[in-house]
Amino acid sequence: MNFKIISDSSSDILTVKNVAYSTVPLKISTSERVFTDTEALDTSEMLEYLSKYNGRSSSSCPNVSEWLSAFEDAENVFCVTITSGLSGSYNSACAALQEYTEADPKRKGYVIDSLSVGPESALIIEKLCELISEGNSFEEIVKKIDEYKKSTHLILWPA
């Protein structure tokens, strides 16, 4: 089976071992510049620029075509996104996956909302790599990653 994992750049993971993997970048824009979160981004330069910039700035998530491009020709796609509560990345990945699977009904995909802005995405990606390397089927991976995600997401109740 041909598997691929794709995440938005909030995961801070650039490569993984033994599994096809790529990222799609988040962006920060001003009226004068766009900073794309790739390996080439000079964060020091961006922070310095933004600290001196007096205009409006905004952020944007990967669009549908960026997700589609990252899927390439994988038969089984797993997408991991920053929390849907703060970004449209999850919705964009879902729209891309729907288009991708409709184009070829043999393809399967699953979009995972990390419910986090921290290292939880990295934990999910590492677990996906493990499950794929173990030879699990697509359906087994979906079931196991959903169960695993419950253990990585800490809910703090009011005292």
Solvent accessible surface area in square Angstrom, and as a share of the most:
residue,aa,sasa,rsa
1,M,156,0.70
2,N,61,0.32
3,F,24,0.10
4,K,11,0.05
5,I,0,0.00
6,I,0,0.00
7,S,0,0.00
8,D,1,0.01
9,S,11,0.07
10,S,22,0.14
11,S,7,0.05
12,D,125,0.65
13,I,29,0.15
14,L,95,0.47
15,T,112,0.65
16,V,36,0.21
17,K,172,0.73
18,N,142,0.73
19,V,17,0.10
20,A,53,0.41
21,Y,31,0.12
22,S,32,0.20
23,T,45,0.26
24,V,5,0.03
25,P,25,0.16
26,L,34,0.17
27,K,42,0.18
28,I,57,0.29
29,S,28,0.18
30,T,16,0.09
31,S,102,0.66
32,E,125,0.56
33,R,90,0.33
34,V,90,0.52
35,F,11,0.04
36,T,44,0.26
37,D,52,0.27
38,T,64,0.37
39,E,140,0.63
40,A,94,0.73
41,L,39,0.19
42,D,76,0.39
43,T,74,0.43
44,S,81,0.52
45,E,77,0.34
46,M,21,0.09
47,L,112,0.56
48,E,102,0.46
49,Y,40,0.15
50,L,47,0.23
51,S,92,0.59
52,K,146,0.62
53,Y,40,0.15
54,N,153,0.79
55,G,44,0.42
56,R,218,0.80
57,S,67,0.43
58,S,68,0.44
59,S,88,0.57
60,S,52,0.34
61,C,38,0.23
62,P,0,0.00
63,N,77,0.40
64,V,46,0.27
65,S,72,0.47
66,E,44,0.20
67,W,0,0.00
68,L,41,0.21
69,S,82,0.53
70,A,11,0.09
71,F,0,0.00
72,E,115,0.52
73,D,108,0.56
74,A,4,0.03
75,E,84,0.38
76,N,6,0.03
77,V,0,0.00
78,F,0,0.00
79,C,0,0.00
80,V,1,0.00
81,T,0,0.00
82,I,23,0.12
83,T,18,0.10
84,S,48,0.31
85,G,67,0.64
86,L,135,0.67
87,S,26,0.17
88,G,32,0.31
89,S,0,0.00
90,Y,63,0.24
91,N,99,0.51
92,S,14,0.09
93,A,0,0.00
94,C,46,0.28
95,A,47,0.36
96,A,0,0.00
97,L,18,0.09
98,Q,111,0.49
99,E,93,0.42
100,Y,12,0.05
101,T,34,0.20
102,E,119,0.54
103,A,80,0.62
104,D,43,0.22
105,P,119,0.75
106,K,170,0.72
107,R,57,0.21
108,K,81,0.34
109,G,21,0.21
110,Y,59,0.22
111,V,16,0.09
112,I,5,0.02
113,D,16,0.09
114,S,0,0.00
115,L,81,0.41
116,S,20,0.13
117,V,91,0.52
118,G,28,0.27
119,P,108,0.68
120,E,15,0.07
121,S,3,0.02
122,A,19,0.15
123,L,76,0.38
124,I,0,0.00
125,I,0,0.00
126,E,103,0.46
127,K,47,0.20
128,L,0,0.00
129,C,18,0.10
130,E,81,0.36
131,L,6,0.03
132,I,22,0.11
133,S,74,0.48
134,E,109,0.49
135,G,63,0.61
136,N,15,0.08
137,S,31,0.20
138,F,18,0.07
139,E,98,0.44
140,E,82,0.37
141,I,0,0.00
142,V,30,0.17
143,K,156,0.66
144,K,87,0.37
145,I,1,0.00
146,D,55,0.28
147,E,107,0.48
148,Y,57,0.22
149,K,36,0.15
150,K,142,0.60
151,S,90,0.58
152,T,31,0.18
153,H,62,0.28
154,L,139,0.69
155,I,98,0.50
156,L,148,0.74
157,W,199,0.70
158,P,124,0.78
159,A,155,1.20
